[in-house]
Amino acid sequence: MTGRARRLAAPLGTAALVAVATLALAVRDPHRPGSWGWCPTQVLTHLDCPLCGSLRAVHDLTRLDLGAAASSNLLLVVALPLVLALWLRRVAVAWRGGAAMRPVTVPSILWTLGLGVAVVFTVARNLPGSWLAA
């Protein structure tokens, strides 16, 4: 295997796994209760975690229903373009190789901001009558 193929193996392998999982979600509807199991956080605490509704959101996105996907998990729908952009950046870096392969360091303020957004989203979706509820 060439150096480029070896560098591309991880991001392309990740894309293959995501494609298989997305296909599974497109085929088996997570809107049916229990079709994919239950969220442990929901079962134990009766609260929606930041990921609750993500399976339904991905299923809705496979049907190009952006409104239903946002209704299931707005945070996921908003985050997906960023995740896709970071993945594309990783593929480009793997393609080029060399000094570009150095690990990306994320400033701690961005980790803190991301955690803060997840906490605020979790609290907001668990308020009585919240439109963000899963």
MIDOSE-1310 file (N, C-alpha, C; in nm, 2 decimals, decimal comma, always signed):
residues 134
mtgr	+0,09/-0,12/+0,00/+0,00/+0,00/+0,00/+0,09/+0,12/+0,00; +0,06/+0,22/-0,08/+0,14/+0,34/-0,09/+0,12/+0,43/+0,03; +0,20/+0,52/+0,05/+0,19/+0,61/+0,17/+0,06/+0,69/+0,17; +0,02/+0,74/+0,05/-0,11/+0,81/+0,04/-0,23/+0,72/+0,07
arrl	-0,23/+0,60/+0,02/-0,34/+0,50/+0,05/-0,34/+0,47/+0,20; -0,23/+0,46/+0,26/-0,22/+0,43/+0,41/-0,27/+0,55/+0,49; -0,24/+0,68/+0,44/-0,29/+0,80/+0,51/-0,44/+0,81/+0,49; -0,49/+0,78/+0,38/-0,64/+0,79/+0,35/-0,72/+0,68/+0,41
aapl	-0,66/+0,57/+0,46/-0,73/+0,46/+0,51/-0,83/+0,49/+0,62; -0,78/+0,57/+0,72/-0,86/+0,61/+0,84/-0,98/+0,69/+0,80; -0,96/+0,81/+0,73/-1,08/+0,89/+0,70/-1,18/+0,82/+0,61; -1,13/+0,74/+0,51/-1,22/+0,67/+0,42/-1,28/+0,55/+0,49
gtaa	-1,21/+0,49/+0,58/-1,27/+0,38/+0,66/-1,38/+0,44/+0,75; -1,36/+0,55/+0,81/-1,46/+0,62/+0,89/-1,58/+0,65/+0,80; -1,56/+0,70/+0,68/-1,67/+0,73/+0,59/-1,75/+0,61/+0,56; -1,68/+0,50/+0,54/-1,75/+0,37/+0,51/-1,84/+0,33/+0,62
lvav	-1,79/+0,34/+0,75/-1,87/+0,30/+0,86/-1,99/+0,39/+0,88; -1,97/+0,52/+0,86/-2,08/+0,61/+0,87/-2,18/+0,58/+0,76; -2,14/+0,55/+0,64/-2,23/+0,52/+0,53/-2,31/+0,39/+0,56; -2,25/+0,29/+0,62/-2,32/+0,17/+0,66/-2,42/+0,20/+0,77
atla	-2,38/+0,27/+0,87/-2,48/+0,31/+0,98/-2,59/+0,39/+0,92; -2,56/+0,48/+0,83/-2,67/+0,57/+0,78/-2,76/+0,48/+0,69; -2,71/+0,39/+0,62/-2,80/+0,30/+0,54/-2,89/+0,22/+0,63; -2,83/+0,17/+0,74/-2,91/+0,09/+0,84/-3,02/+0,18/+0,90
lavr	-2,99/+0,30/+0,92/-3,10/+0,39/+0,98/-3,20/+0,43/+0,87; -3,16/+0,43/+0,75/-3,25/+0,46/+0,64/-3,35/+0,34/+0,62; -3,30/+0,22/+0,64/-3,38/+0,10/+0,62/-3,47/+0,07/+0,74; -3,42/+0,08/+0,86/-3,50/+0,05/+0,98/-3,53/+0,18/+1,05
dphr	-3,66/+0,21/+1,06/-3,71/+0,34/+1,11/-3,70/+0,35/+1,26; -3,62/+0,44/+1,31/-3,60/+0,46/+1,45/-3,72/+0,53/+1,52; -3,82/+0,58/+1,44/-3,94/+0,64/+1,49/-4,02/+0,54/+1,56; -4,01/+0,41/+1,53/-4,09/+0,31/+1,60/-4,02/+0,28/+1,74
pgsw	-4,10/+0,30/+1,85/-4,04/+0,28/+1,98/-3,97/+0,15/+1,99; -3,84/+0,15/+2,04/-3,77/+0,03/+2,07/-3,70/-0,03/+1,95; -3,72/+0,02/+1,83/-3,67/-0,04/+1,71/-3,51/-0,05/+1,71; -3,45/+0,05/+1,78/-3,31/+0,05/+1,80/-3,27/+0,05/+1,94
gwcp	-3,36/+0,01/+2,03/-3,33/+0,01/+2,17/-3,37/+0,14/+2,23; -3,32/+0,16/+2,35/-3,36/+0,29/+2,42/-3,23/+0,36/+2,47; -3,24/+0,49/+2,48/-3,13/+0,57/+2,54/-3,12/+0,54/+2,69; -3,00/+0,50/+2,73/-2,98/+0,47/+2,87/-3,01/+0,59/+2,96
tqvl	-2,98/+0,71/+2,92/-3,00/+0,83/+3,00/-3,15/+0,85/+3,01; -3,23/+0,83/+2,90/-3,37/+0,85/+2,91/-3,43/+0,74/+3,00; -3,39/+0,62/+2,99/-3,44/+0,51/+3,07/-3,41/+0,54/+3,22; -3,29/+0,58/+3,25/-3,25/+0,59/+3,39/-3,30/+0,72/+3,46
thld	-3,30/+0,83/+3,38/-3,33/+0,96/+3,44/-3,46/+1,03/+3,39; -3,51/+0,97/+3,28/-3,63/+1,03/+3,21/-3,60/+1,17/+3,16; -3,47/+1,19/+3,13/-3,43/+1,32/+3,07/-3,37/+1,29/+2,93; -3,38/+1,39/+2,84/-3,32/+1,37/+2,71/-3,18/+1,42/+2,71
cplc	-3,09/+1,33/+2,67/-2,95/+1,37/+2,66/-2,92/+1,45/+2,53; -2,80/+1,51/+2,51/-2,78/+1,58/+2,38/-2,79/+1,49/+2,26; -2,78/+1,36/+2,27/-2,78/+1,27/+2,16/-2,92/+1,21/+2,13; -3,01/+1,23/+2,23/-3,15/+1,17/+2,21/-3,21/+1,23/+2,08
gslr	-3,26/+1,15/+2,00/-3,33/+1,19/+1,88/-3,23/+1,19/+1,76; -3,10/+1,16/+1,78/-3,01/+1,16/+1,67/-3,03/+1,05/+1,57; -3,07/+0,93/+1,61/-3,11/+0,83/+1,52/-3,22/+0,87/+1,43; -3,33/+0,93/+1,49/-3,44/+0,97/+1,42/-3,40/+1,09/+1,32
avhd	-3,31/+1,18/+1,37/-3,27/+1,29/+1,28/-3,19/+1,24/+1,16; -3,11/+1,14/+1,18/-3,03/+1,08/+1,06/-3,13/+1,01/+0,97; -3,22/+0,94/+1,02/-3,33/+0,87/+0,94/-3,40/+0,98/+0,86; -3,44/+1,09/+0,92/-3,51/+1,19/+0,85/-3,43/+1,26/+0,74
ltrl	-3,30/+1,27/+0,77/-3,21/+1,33/+0,67/-3,19/+1,24/+0,55; -3,20/+1,11/+0,57/-3,19/+1,02/+0,46/-3,31/+1,03/+0,37; -3,42/+1,09/+0,42/-3,54/+1,11/+0,34/-3,55/+1,26/+0,30; -3,44/+1,34/+0,33/-3,43/+1,48/+0,29/-3,53/+1,56/+0,36
dlga	-3,58/+1,52/+0,48/-3,67/+1,60/+0,56/-3,60/+1,67/+0,67; -3,55/+1,79/+0,63/-3,47/+1,87/+0,72/-3,55/+1,92/+0,84; -3,67/+1,95/+0,82/-3,76/+2,00/+0,93/-3,78/+1,89/+1,04; -3,81/+1,77/+0,99/-3,83/+1,66/+1,09/-3,70/+1,63/+1,16
aass	-3,59/+1,63/+1,09/-3,46/+1,60/+1,15/-3,42/+1,71/+1,25; -3,45/+1,83/+1,22/-3,42/+1,94/+1,32/-3,51/+1,93/+1,44; -3,63/+1,88/+1,42/-3,73/+1,86/+1,53/-3,68/+1,74/+1,62; -3,61/+1,64/+1,56/-3,56/+1,53/+1,64/-3,44/+1,57/+1,72
nlll	-3,34/+1,64/+1,66/-3,22/+1,68/+1,73/-3,16/+1,79/+1,65; -3,19/+1,91/+1,69/-3,14/+2,03/+1,63/-2,99/+2,04/+1,64; -2,93/+2,00/+1,75/-2,79/+2,01/+1,77/-2,72/+1,93/+1,67; -2,76/+1,81/+1,64/-2,70/+1,72/+1,54/-2,71/+1,78/+1,40
vval	-2,82/+1,83/+1,37/-2,84/+1,89/+1,23/-2,75/+2,01/+1,22; -2,74/+2,09/+1,32/-2,65/+2,21/+1,31/-2,50/+2,17/+1,31; -2,47/+2,06/+1,38/-2,33/+2,02/+1,39/-2,28/+1,94/+1,27; -2,37/+1,88/+1,19/-2,33/+1,79/+1,08/-2,25/+1,87/+0,98
plvl	-2,28/+1,99/+0,93/-2,20/+2,06/+0,84/-2,05/+2,08/+0,89; -2,04/+2,11/+1,02/-1,91/+2,13/+1,07/-1,83/+2,00/+1,07; -1,89/+1,89/+1,11/-1,83/+1,76/+1,11/-1,79/+1,72/+0,97; -1,87/+1,74/+0,87/-1,84/+1,71/+0,74/-1,72/+1,80/+0,69
alwl	-1,72/+1,93/+0,72/-1,61/+2,01/+0,69/-1,48/+1,96/+0,75; -1,48/+1,92/+0,87/-1,36/+1,87/+0,94/-1,31/+1,74/+0,88; -1,41/+1,66/+0,84/-1,37/+1,53/+0,77/-1,31/+1,56/+0,63; -1,37/+1,65/+0,56/-1,31/+1,69/+0,43/-1,17/+1,75/+0,44
rrva	-1,15/+1,82/+0,55/-1,02/+1,88/+0,57/-0,92/+1,77/+0,60; -0,96/+1,67/+0,68/-0,88/+1,55/+0,71/-0,84/+1,48/+0,58; -0,94/+1,46/+0,50/-0,91/+1,39/+0,37/-0,81/+1,47/+0,29; -0,82/+1,60/+0,28/-0,73/+1,68/+0,20/-0,59/+1,67/+0,26
vawr	-0,58/+1,68/+0,39/-0,45/+1,67/+0,46/-0,39/+1,53/+0,44; -0,47/+1,43/+0,45/-0,41/+1,29/+0,42/-0,37/+1,28/+0,28; -0,44/+1,34/+0,19/-0,40/+1,33/+0,05/-0,26/+1,40/+0,03; -0,25/+1,52/+0,09/-0,12/+1,59/+0,07/+0,00/+1,53/+0,15
ggaa	-0,03/+1,49/+0,27/+0,08/+1,43/+0,35/+0,18/+1,53/+0,40; +0,30/+1,49/+0,43/+0,40/+1,58/+0,48/+0,37/+1,65/+0,61; +0,42/+1,77/+0,62/+0,40/+1,85/+0,74/+0,25/+1,87/+0,77; +0,17/+1,86/+0,67/+0,02/+1,89/+0,70/-0,04/+1,78/+0,79
mrpv	+0,03/+1,66/+0,80/-0,02/+1,55/+0,88/-0,01/+1,57/+1,03; +0,06/+1,68/+1,07/+0,06/+1,71/+1,22/-0,07/+1,71/+1,28; -0,09/+1,66/+1,40/-0,23/+1,66/+1,46/-0,27/+1,80/+1,48; -0,40/+1,82/+1,46/-0,47/+1,95/+1,48/-0,49/+1,97/+1,63
tvps	-0,44/+2,08/+1,68/-0,47/+2,10/+1,83/-0,59/+2,20/+1,84; -0,68/+2,16/+1,91/-0,80/+2,24/+1,93/-0,78/+2,33/+2,06; -0,80/+2,46/+2,05/-0,78/+2,54/+2,17/-0,88/+2,50/+2,28; -0,84/+2,50/+2,40/-0,93/+2,46/+2,51/-1,06/+2,55/+2,52
ilwt	-1,05/+2,67/+2,47/-1,17/+2,75/+2,47/-1,28/+2,69/+2,38; -1,24/+2,63/+2,27/-1,34/+2,57/+2,18/-1,40/+2,45/+2,24; -1,32/+2,37/+2,32/-1,37/+2,25/+2,39/-1,47/+2,30/+2,49; -1,44/+2,40/+2,57/-1,52/+2,46/+2,67/-1,65/+2,51/+2,61
lglg	-1,64/+2,58/+2,50/-1,76/+2,64/+2,43/-1,85/+2,52/+2,38; -1,79/+2,42/+2,32/-1,87/+2,31/+2,27/-1,94/+2,24/+2,39; -1,87/+2,22/+2,50/-1,94/+2,16/+2,62/-2,05/+2,25/+2,67; -2,02/+2,38/+2,67/-2,13/+2,47/+2,72/-2,25/+2,47/+2,63
vavv	-2,23/+2,46/+2,50/-2,35/+2,45/+2,40/-2,42/+2,32/+2,43; -2,35/+2,21/+2,45/-2,42/+2,08/+2,48/-2,50/+2,09/+2,61; -2,44/+2,15/+2,71/-2,51/+2,16/+2,84/-2,64/+2,25/+2,83; -2,62/+2,36/+2,76/-2,74/+2,45/+2,74/-2,84/+2,39/+2,66
ftva	-2,81/+2,31/+2,55/-2,90/+2,24/+2,47/-2,97/+2,14/+2,55; -2,90/+2,06/+2,64/-2,96/+1,96/+2,72/-3,06/+2,02/+2,82; -3,02/+2,13/+2,88/-3,11/+2,19/+2,98/-3,24/+2,24/+2,91; -3,21/+2,31/+2,79/-3,33/+2,37/+2,72/-3,42/+2,26/+2,67
rnlp	-3,37/+2,15/+2,63/-3,46/+2,05/+2,57/-3,54/+1,97/+2,68; -3,49/+1,98/+2,81/-3,56/+1,92/+2,92/-3,65/+2,01/+3,00; -3,67/+2,13/+2,96/-3,76/+2,22/+3,02/-3,90/+2,18/+2,98; -4,00/+2,19/+3,07/-4,14/+2,15/+3,04/-4,19/+2,23/+2,92
gswl	-4,24/+2,16/+2,82/-4,30/+2,22/+2,70/-4,20/+2,27/+2,60; -4,08/+2,23/+2,62/-3,97/+2,28/+2,52/-3,99/+2,23/+2,38; -3,97/+2,31/+2,28/-3,98/+2,27/+2,15/-3,86/+2,19/+2,10; -3,75/+2,19/+2,19/-3,63/+2,11/+2,16/-3,64/+1,97/+2,21
aa	-3,74/+1,93/+2,28/-3,75/+1,80/+2,33/-3,74/+1,69/+2,22; -3,68/+1,58/+2,26/-3,66/+1,47/+2,16/-3,80/+1,41/+2,14
